[in-house]
């Protein structure tokens, strides 16, 4: 089966391409580096020729609300229209747990993307994931003010990108769900707790404080917004296993 992975050169996308190829699929990475631009439409018709499935893992280079909204509206519309021309049967996207509850422009843009896919008339599957272990350091950097890391004291259930790639690959190789599933890591932490632990493993001496006013994608958080709302599929890799593999 030919499966085109938009964003197939990125953190998750490259692993999805590798996994699908190992399972005998023709997995094609589509990204600006490979001559495919979803904003302009360049290369879309060519790369989708003969494809049965598209996995869209694209992301906006800017998180400003106007920019990210424009990105997901334009990119998703272009991909969906090209899929119709090519006869693609299944469209898979990766979204974010809590996207419809967190009051931020980025999250609203992700919900817009989900809505466009649902309304497309094609077969679709949406995977909502919690945050990746790989982004803990950048979260700490974003929350740093005068050398102190401010993190909201809410529940947090991060997941390894390798587990995300497995879920995405399995979904892409299956029949369209016509539904949204949630995935998360196997352990739940306090958000400030896991950031503090992660910095300690890197010998980073910055103080991490639990700050209820600290923001995430520009929004203040309620306790349950970063963990699955209901039953979720859980990854296998714990934080300690992931960190040991990095070392």
Secondary structure, DSSP 4 states (H G I P E B T S, - for coil): -EEEEETTTSHHHHHHHHHHHHTT-EEEEESGGGT--TTT-TTHHHHHTT-SEEEE----S--SHHHHHHHHHHHHHHHHHHHHHHT--EEEEEEETTTTTS-SHHHHHHHHHHHHHHTTSSEEEEEEE--BGGGHHHHHHHTEETTEEEE---EE--B-HHHHHHHHHHHHHS---SSEEEEE-S--EEHHHHHHHHHHHTT---EEEE-TT-EETTEE--TTTTS-SS--EEPS--HHHHHHHH-
